């Protein structure tokens, strides 16, 4: 048996056709994927496997699709005797991480993330907002510029602190555009508009957050078997009440991913290998340069699973 830190991707990692190979092979991953549509009451797996891409990208579909893929891989890893020692997930990926930690039922997580996606999409329709990625400035510098721009242009805040030099801002459309210009003047190398349906992780989602907290009241969350490094605090959490509180705060709080990765891969004695569990390798690519002594291994396909035990055996 192997125990290894696991990180789980968030929205924008989805791609048409993901997890189809997992569904085609007998085992716990296929068994879970075969129950997804029944759990949600619609044909989500048809959208995952066949598209179209624009429908899969819709927040209400992308979020449960990514979670379904990540959980399927987690179950397949468990069958191979590979369990987490510590978990974290980027935004919606935190719910996949909670499943891996044992604090959230795989099917309850699917329903919860679908509700989360529905509420976030609806909030974006009601109060239009947007986001942009910012490269080349620190989180403190971006926060200072956003605070200054917000006094005259409207709501704009730091939403994701992904690395030392990559963050995302979120808020009202005009305010994000104004902040983008101000950030370029302040020395940002690039400011890239993001294709999102709302101002995620900003005060514009307060209504959605209130509704989501109400929904969470009916979701059974248990203590984790391993710690989860929470988005909202970058601290290790294991008790059910703390986990649920973090889930509720996520929608309006920044994702402290840089600090989260410092807890997982930083320090004097980091784990030699960290698995990125689910579609794509966005988080691994983000981390490799910052943590050269740690091997980040994406695991999202049947081919990845076939070689993972050998990789872990060689790395421990």
N, C-alpha and C positions, 0 to 999 in steps of 0.2 A: 504494500500500500504506500502511496505517496501523498504527502500533504504539501500544497504549494499555494502561494497567493494567487488570487484570480481577480481580474478586472473585467468589467462588462460595458460594452459600448452603448451609446445613446443614439438619438435620432440623427438621421442622415447616413447611417451605416447600411441602410436597407438597399437591396438590389434584387431585381426580379430573378427568380430561380433559386434564391438562397434556400437552403435546408431541403431541397428536393431530393438530393442524394441521401440525406439522413432518413427521410420518409420511406425510401425505397429499400432500406435494409432492416431486417427484423431486429428488434431490440427495444429498449426503453425510450429512445429518442423517437422512433417511429410510432410507438404506442401513444406517446404524448401528443405528437403532431396529429395523429388520427382523431384525437379528442378535441382539438382546438375549435373546429367549426361547431360542434355540438355545444361546447361550453359557451361560445359567443352568440350562437343562433344565426350565423351567417357563413358565407363561403370565403373566409379570410385566407385559407390555404390556397384556394384557387387564385386569389390575387397575388399571394406570395410566389407561387410557382409559375404563373402564366402572365401576370401583369393585368392591365397596362401599368407602366411605370408611374404615370401621373396619379393613378388611383392608389397605388401602393404608397406613394409619397405623402398622401393626405395624412395629417397628424393622427386622425382616429384609426387609421390602418397601420401606419408605419410603427407606432409605438407598440401595439400588441404583436405585430409581426416580428419585430426585433426581439422582444421578450420571448416569444415562442421559440425562435431560433436559438437564443442563448440558453434557455432552459433545456431544450432538447439536447444541446451539446453537454450541458452540465450533467444531465442524466446519463448520457453515454460515457462521460468521464468517470462517473461513479461506478458504472459497471466494470470499468477497467481498473478500479481500485485507486482512482485519483480523486482526492477530496481537497477542499480548500483549507488553508491555514488562516487566511485572512481574506476579506472580500471588499470590493468597492465597485461602484458603477457610476458612469457619467450621466447625470440627470435621470432619464427613465431607466438607465442601466442599473440604478440603485435597487430597483424592484427585482431585476434578475439576480443581483447580488444577494438580496434578502432571501430569495428562493434557495440559492446555493448555501446560505448560512443556516437554513432550516427554520427560519422565522416566519416564512410566508409560504402557504400552499401553492404549488405550481398553477392550479386552476383559479384559485382566488387572485393570484397575481395577474393572470391574464384578464380577468374581468375588471380588476382594479385599474390596470393600465389602459384598457379600452375606455373606461369612464374618465380617466385622466385626460386621454387624448381628445375625447368628445368635448370636455369642458374647456380645454385649451384652445381647440379649434373655434368653439362658439365664442369665446372671449375675443379672439382675433377678429371675428366677424362683427361683433358688437362695438369693440373699441379698436380700430385698426392700429397696428403697430408693426415694427420690424426690428431686425437685428443686423449687426455688421461685425465682421472679424477685424481685429486691429493687430498689426504686426509691428514690433520694433519699439514699443514703449512698455514700461513696467505697469503693473496693476495700480500702483499708487498714482502714477502720472495720469493714467486714463481716468481714474476716479476723480482726480482734481479737475481735469478738463470737463468731464461730464457735469460735475457740480456747477461749474461756472456757466456752461452752456444752458443748463436747465433753468437758470434764473430768468432767462429771456426767451427760450425757445420751447420749453415744455419738458415732459418727463424723458430723461435718458440716464441710464445707469450702467455700471459694469455688471454684466450678467454671468459670464463664465471667465474664470481665471485659469486658463488651461496650462500655461507654462510661464517661464520668466518673461518671455517676450511675445506671447500670444494670448490675447484676451478677446472677449466678445462684448459688445455693448447692445443695449436693448431699450426700446421706448417708443414714443410717438414718432411717426414717420419723419416729420419735419425736424424734430429735435435730433434724431439719429443722423440725418443728413448734415445738419449744422455741426454736430459733434464730430462727424467724420472730417469735415473741412478744418475744424479747429485742431483735431488730432494730427492731421497732416502738417499743419503749421507748427505744431509742437514737436515734430520730428518723427512721426510714425512713418515706417517704410511703405506700408500698404494699408488701405482700409477697403475691405471687400464686403459689399452687401450680401446678405445671406437669404436664400430662398426659403423663408419660413412664413407661417400663416398668422403670426402674432408676436407680441413683445414678451417672449418667454423670460422667466426669472426677473420680472420687473413689477413695480407697483400696479401696472395696468392689468395684472392678473389677480388682483385682490378678490374680485367677485368669484372668479373660478376657484381660487384657493379656499374661500369660505365654503363653497359647495363641495369641494373635494374633501375638506376636513369633515364635513357632515357625513359624506359617504364612507370615509375611513372609520367612522364610529361603528359601522356594522361589519367591518372587516376583521377577521380573527388574525392577530399577529402574536407570535410567541417569542420567547427569548431565543436568540441565536445560539447555535452550537459553536460558532467562531465569531470573532468581532467583525463588524462592518464599519469601515471608515466613512463617516457620513458626509454628504455633499455640503451641508449647511454649516458644519463646524470643523471638518477635517479631523475629528476625534473618533476614537474607537468606541463603538456603541454595541451593546449586546442585549440590553433589557428591552422588552417589548414596548413599554411605554415611551422610551426614548426613541426607538425606531419609528414608531407611529408618529410621534411629534415631528421628527425630521421629515417624514414623507409629507406631512401637512404643510411644512414651511417651505418646501422646495420651490413651489411655483413662483414665489415672490422673492426668493433669496438667491444670491449668486452661487454658482457652482464653484466651490473652492478646490478645483481639481489639481492645481499645482501643489498646494499644501497636502492634499490627499496622497499624491504620488511621493511626496517627501516622506510621509509616514510609511509607505509601502516599500519604496526602492531607495530612499535616501539613508543617511546615517552611516555608521562605520561598518556594520555587518549586515548588509541587505541580503535578502534571499537571492540565490544565484539565478533562479528562473522565475518569471511571472507569466502566467497564462492570460491572454486576452480571449475571452470565451464568448463566441457569437459571430455575427457577420463582420467581415472586413478586418482591417488592421490599423484603423485610425489612431487608436490609443497607443498601440505599439510604436507606430511611426513618430508620434508626438514625444514619446519617452526615451527612445533609444539614444539620441544625442545627449540628453541631460544625464542619463544613467548608463555610461558605457560599460560598467562592471556587471550589469544585470542583463541577462538574456530575456527578451520579451518574445514570447511565442504565441502567435495567433492560432486559435483552434476553432474552426468553424465548418469544416467539411469532413466527409468520411475519410478522405485521404489524409487530412491532418490528424484525425483520430488514430489512423492505422500506424502512424509513426511516433505518436506522442510518448508512449512508454519507453521506447528506445532513447528518445531525447532526454527524458527525465532521469533515466538510469545513468546516462553519460554525464549529466550535469550535477549529480548529487554524490 
